[in-house]
Amino acid sequence: SRIKLVSVAGIDFAGRIHDVNDITTYVTNWKNIYETDPKLGNPIVVSNGRDLQKKRRAARGELDEDRLLKDLIQMARLRLYACDKEKVQIVVETGIGLGVFAGKNIGIDGIVRALSAKAIRKVLEQEGPNYEHIRGVVFALPIFDKDIKNDQRNDVYQAFVDEFDKKKYNGCIPVLIADQDMHRLAIAIAYEGFTVSELNPADSHGVFGEYWQNRGPAVEEKLALTTLGLLVQHHLINPCVLDPKHYRFVQPKT
C-alpha cells in the first residue's frame, strides 16, 4: 500500500500509426517528412500496417517547441498534483517516451528530451512550495553504452543532468537523478517507510521499456521484476548502474 502506481500521459514521435495526431500537432513540417494521401491529406501507413511512410529525401523534423513545452508542463503538473493528493512523499519518475519514441528517426529526439526535463523542472520550481506531502523526486534514468559517442552522452540521463545542473534548479523539493531501475528504487524507498509513486508497469514502458528487454509488449514486467533486470539491459551487462558518478543529487533551495 506504500507504492502508488501512476499512469503517465505521453507524446510519441516514433512514426507509427498511433502517433499520427502527435506528429501532425507538434511537428510543423510533417508534410515534408511523410508521404501523404492525395485525397485525405493524411500520412500514408506502409504495408505492415504500423509505420508511417517517410519520403525518400525526408526533411529533418521541426517542432513547435512552445506548444510542446506548454503541454509537457501541463502533463507534469497534473501528474505531480495527483501524487500530492494521494499523499505520496517520494515521487519516482522515469523517461517515459524519451527513447525510441522521442523521434530519433526524424532528428528531434534531443530536443524532446531537453523539453521534457525543462517541463518538470519548471513545475517543481513553481509548484513545489504548494505540495503538502511530496518531499523529494527521483528520476530513474538507466544509462546504455550505445548512447555514448566520442565520450559524449546523448541520452535521457544526460538531458536531465544538464537541465537541473546547468539551469541551476532552485526549487524547494530535493531531486535525485539516478542511473537506476525505477521499480527497484520504489521498493527500496517503500521499505524505508515512505509512501512512494512509480509509473504503472501496465503502461508498458514502466520498468525498462517495451522492447528493451523482451520480445514484445506486456512481457517486460515479468522479466524485469523476476530476473536481474537491473543489470541486464539490451541483453548486455551494464556496469554503469554500479558507478557512483552516475548518481546526481541536486540540492534544494534553502
Backbone torsions as a table, in degrees:
resi	resn	phi	psi	omega
1	SER	NA	-10.5	179.2
2	ARG	-81.7	-15.0	-178.2
3	ILE	-105.6	119.2	178.6
4	LYS	-100.0	130.3	177.8
5	LEU	-94.2	125.6	-174.0
6	VAL	-115.2	125.7	174.2
7	SER	-81.3	141.2	-174.2
8	VAL	-120.4	125.1	172.2
9	ALA	-71.6	141.3	-177.8
10	GLY	-140.6	171.1	177.5
11	ILE	-125.6	129.5	-176.8
12	ASP	-114.6	135.0	177.0
13	PHE	-125.1	28.9	-176.3
14	ALA	-75.3	-9.8	178.6
15	GLY	81.6	34.2	178.3
16	ARG	-110.0	168.1	-171.7
17	ILE	-57.9	-35.3	-179.3
18	HIS	-80.6	-0.1	178.3
19	ASP	-97.1	0.5	-171.7
20	VAL	-55.0	-49.2	-176.6
21	ASN	-64.2	-39.0	178.2
22	ASP	-64.9	-42.9	-178.2
23	ILE	-66.0	-46.2	-178.1
24	THR	-72.9	-18.3	178.7
25	THR	-84.0	-43.5	-170.7
26	TYR	-107.2	-23.3	179.6
27	VAL	-94.0	105.1	-170.5
28	THR	-68.7	-26.9	-178.1
29	ASN	-109.7	33.1	-174.9
30	TRP	-59.5	-28.1	179.7
31	LYS	-69.3	-18.5	176.5
32	ASN	-91.6	0.2	-178.1
33	ILE	-110.5	-44.0	-174.8
34	TYR	-111.8	146.1	173.2
35	GLU	-65.9	141.8	-178.1
36	THR	-119.7	152.9	175.9
37	ASP	-73.4	120.6	-176.6
38	PRO	-61.5	-23.7	-179.4
39	LYS	-88.8	-45.8	-175.4
40	LEU	-93.4	-24.3	-178.2
41	GLY	79.0	5.1	-180.0
42	ASN	-89.9	157.6	175.2
43	PRO	-60.4	143.1	179.5
44	ILE	-85.6	136.8	176.6
45	VAL	-94.2	133.3	-177.4
46	VAL	-72.1	174.4	-170.6
47	SER	-61.5	-23.9	179.8
48	ASN	-73.0	-5.9	175.7
49	GLY	78.2	5.1	-177.1
50	ARG	-121.5	-44.2	-171.0
51	ASP	-96.7	149.1	174.3
52	LEU	-81.1	143.7	-175.6
53	GLN	-86.4	118.3	179.0
54	LYS	-82.2	152.9	174.6
55	LYS	-69.0	158.0	180.0
56	ARG	-59.9	-45.0	177.9
57	ARG	-115.6	64.1	-175.7
58	ALA	-64.9	142.0	176.7
59	ALA	-73.6	160.2	173.4
60	ARG	-73.8	140.6	-177.0
61	GLY	-64.4	142.4	175.5
62	GLU	-122.5	126.1	-174.1
63	LEU	-98.5	147.6	165.1
64	ASP	-83.2	84.6	-170.7
65	GLU	-64.6	-36.6	-179.7
66	ASP	-63.8	-44.7	-179.6
67	ARG	-67.3	-41.9	179.7
68	LEU	-63.3	-45.9	179.4
69	LEU	-61.2	-43.8	179.5
70	LYS	-57.6	-45.7	-178.1
71	ASP	-71.3	-36.6	176.6
72	LEU	-64.3	-36.8	176.7
73	ILE	-64.2	-43.0	179.3
74	GLN	-62.3	-40.6	178.8
75	MET	-64.1	-46.4	-179.2
76	ALA	-65.4	-40.5	-179.9
77	ARG	-62.2	-45.5	179.8
78	LEU	-63.9	-42.5	-178.5
79	ARG	-62.2	-47.0	-179.0
80	LEU	-71.4	-33.8	176.3
81	TYR	-61.3	-44.7	179.3
82	ALA	-62.7	-41.3	178.8
83	CYS	-61.5	-43.1	-179.4
84	ASP	-64.9	-40.4	179.1
85	LYS	-66.4	-27.1	176.8
86	GLU	-86.2	7.2	177.7
87	LYS	63.8	33.7	175.2
88	VAL	-73.4	132.6	179.8
89	GLN	-95.1	-39.5	178.4
90	ILE	-122.6	120.6	178.8
91	VAL	-95.1	125.3	175.8
92	VAL	-108.4	114.6	-179.1
93	GLU	-106.5	162.1	172.0
94	THR	-140.1	172.4	-174.4
95	GLY	-83.7	66.1	-178.0
96	ILE	-61.0	125.7	176.4
97	GLY	71.8	14.6	-174.8
98	LEU	-106.8	11.7	175.4
99	GLY	-102.8	-113.4	-179.6
100	VAL	-63.9	-25.7	-176.9
101	PHE	-82.7	-0.7	-178.5
102	ALA	-85.1	-1.9	175.7
103	GLY	93.5	34.0	179.2
104	LYS	-60.6	-34.2	-176.6
105	ASN	-68.1	-13.5	175.3
106	ILE	-121.5	12.8	170.7
107	GLY	79.3	23.0	-177.9
108	ILE	-114.5	2.0	-171.9
109	ASP	-62.1	-38.9	179.9
110	GLY	-63.0	-41.1	179.3
111	ILE	-67.3	-41.5	-179.5
112	VAL	-62.2	-42.7	178.6
113	ARG	-64.4	-43.3	-179.6
114	ALA	-63.6	-42.0	-179.7
115	LEU	-69.0	-34.6	177.7
116	SER	-64.8	-42.6	177.4
117	ALA	-65.8	-41.2	179.5
118	LYS	-63.1	-39.7	-177.9
119	ALA	-60.5	-49.1	-176.5
120	ILE	-75.0	-28.3	174.1
121	ARG	-62.1	-45.4	-179.6
122	LYS	-63.0	-41.2	179.8
123	VAL	-63.8	-43.4	179.8
124	LEU	-64.0	-38.7	179.5
125	GLU	-70.1	-39.2	-176.6
126	GLN	-79.9	-41.8	-172.6
127	GLU	-99.6	-15.2	-176.4
128	GLY	-47.7	-46.8	-178.9
129	PRO	-63.3	-18.2	-177.0
130	ASN	-90.0	-12.3	-177.9
131	TYR	-73.4	135.9	179.9
132	GLU	-92.0	-27.5	-171.6
133	HIS	-121.0	-31.7	-176.7
134	ILE	-66.4	123.1	-179.6
135	ARG	-107.8	-20.4	-178.7
136	GLY	-166.0	158.8	178.4
137	VAL	-128.8	131.6	177.8
138	VAL	-115.9	127.5	174.3
139	PHE	-100.5	110.3	178.7
140	ALA	-92.2	104.4	-171.5
141	LEU	-130.1	87.9	-177.5
142	PRO	-58.1	141.3	178.7
143	ILE	-98.9	137.4	176.5
144	PHE	-119.7	137.9	-179.0
145	ASP	-57.7	-30.5	-176.3
146	LYS	-67.2	-15.3	-179.3
147	ASP	-88.7	4.6	-178.3
148	ILE	-109.7	121.0	177.7
149	LYS	-132.6	130.3	-179.6
150	ASN	53.9	40.8	178.8
151	ASP	64.3	13.7	177.9
152	GLN	-111.4	130.1	179.9
153	ARG	-94.1	133.1	178.8
154	ASN	-129.3	71.3	-176.7
155	ASP	-140.1	-175.7	-176.9
156	VAL	-65.4	-42.6	179.3
157	TYR	-54.5	-49.7	-177.1
158	GLN	-66.7	-36.1	178.9
159	ALA	-60.7	-40.5	-179.6
160	PHE	-74.7	-38.9	176.5
161	VAL	-60.8	-45.1	179.7
162	ASP	-61.6	-43.8	-176.7
163	GLU	-66.7	-44.8	-175.2
164	PHE	-81.9	-28.4	178.9
165	ASP	-85.3	-55.6	-173.8
166	LYS	-70.9	-31.2	179.5
167	LYS	-87.6	3.2	175.4
168	LYS	55.6	66.7	176.5
169	TYR	-49.8	126.5	-178.9
170	ASN	-126.8	30.8	176.1
171	GLY	-77.3	168.4	-178.7
172	CYS	-92.5	-7.8	178.9
173	ILE	-94.6	122.3	178.7
174	PRO	-65.9	146.0	-175.8
175	VAL	-127.3	136.6	173.2
176	LEU	-120.9	124.6	175.6
177	ILE	-104.8	116.3	-170.5
178	ALA	-129.9	140.8	171.5
179	ASP	-83.9	81.8	-173.6
180	GLN	-150.2	168.3	176.4
181	ASP	-83.1	127.2	-178.2
182	MET	-55.7	-46.2	-174.8
183	HIS	-68.9	-39.2	178.6
184	ARG	-62.4	-41.8	178.0
185	LEU	-63.6	-44.0	-178.5
186	ALA	-60.1	-42.6	179.4
187	ILE	-65.1	-44.6	-179.6
188	ALA	-61.7	-40.8	180.0
189	ILE	-67.9	-40.3	178.7
190	ALA	-63.4	-37.7	178.3
191	TYR	-63.1	-24.9	178.4
192	GLU	-82.1	0.1	174.6
193	GLY	99.8	4.8	-179.3
194	PHE	-93.0	150.8	167.6
195	THR	-84.0	125.0	-170.7
196	VAL	-129.5	151.1	176.1
197	SER	-115.9	153.1	172.1
198	GLU	-148.9	162.5	177.8
199	LEU	-63.7	136.7	179.2
200	ASN	-62.0	117.7	-180.0
201	PRO	-58.4	-24.1	178.4
202	ALA	-67.5	-12.9	176.8
203	ASP	-78.3	4.9	170.4
204	SER	84.2	-37.2	-177.3
205	HIS	-106.7	15.2	-168.4
206	GLY	-70.4	-37.8	-174.2
207	VAL	-95.7	-60.7	178.8
208	PHE	-127.5	-20.6	-176.7
209	GLY	116.8	150.5	-168.0
210	GLU	-57.5	-40.2	-176.2
211	TYR	-118.6	15.7	-177.4
212	TRP	-73.5	-37.1	-168.0
213	GLN	-140.4	22.2	-175.0
214	ASN	-156.5	-170.6	-176.8
215	ARG	-109.1	14.9	178.4
216	GLY	159.1	-179.8	-176.3
217	PRO	-63.1	153.9	171.3
218	ALA	68.7	9.6	178.7
219	VAL	-106.2	-26.7	-170.9
220	GLU	-63.1	-30.0	-177.4
221	GLU	-62.6	-48.4	-178.5
222	LYS	-63.6	-42.5	179.6
223	LEU	-63.3	-46.9	-175.0
224	ALA	-69.3	-34.9	-174.2
225	LEU	-88.8	-13.5	-176.6
226	THR	-121.3	4.9	178.8
227	THR	-130.6	-172.7	176.4
228	LEU	-80.1	55.0	-176.6
229	GLY	-62.5	-26.9	179.7
230	LEU	-63.8	-42.1	-173.6
231	LEU	-92.8	-25.4	-175.4
232	VAL	-102.1	106.9	-179.9
233	GLN	-131.9	134.2	-174.5
234	HIS	55.4	34.2	177.0
235	HIS	63.9	20.9	177.9
236	LEU	-125.5	149.5	171.8
237	ILE	-75.6	124.5	-174.8
238	ASN	-105.1	103.6	-178.6
239	PRO	-73.6	-11.7	-175.1
240	CYS	-62.1	-30.5	-176.4
241	VAL	-68.7	-13.6	-179.8
242	LEU	-98.2	-0.5	-175.9
243	ASP	-91.5	115.3	-179.4
244	PRO	-57.9	-23.3	-179.1
245	LYS	-67.5	-16.4	-177.3
246	HIS	-93.7	17.7	175.6
247	TYR	-121.7	112.0	-173.7
248	ARG	-114.5	116.9	176.6
249	PHE	-98.5	126.2	-179.8
250	VAL	-101.8	116.7	-177.4
251	GLN	-66.2	134.9	176.5
252	PRO	-74.0	160.3	177.1
253	LYS	-69.4	133.7	179.9
254	THR	-106.0	NA	NA
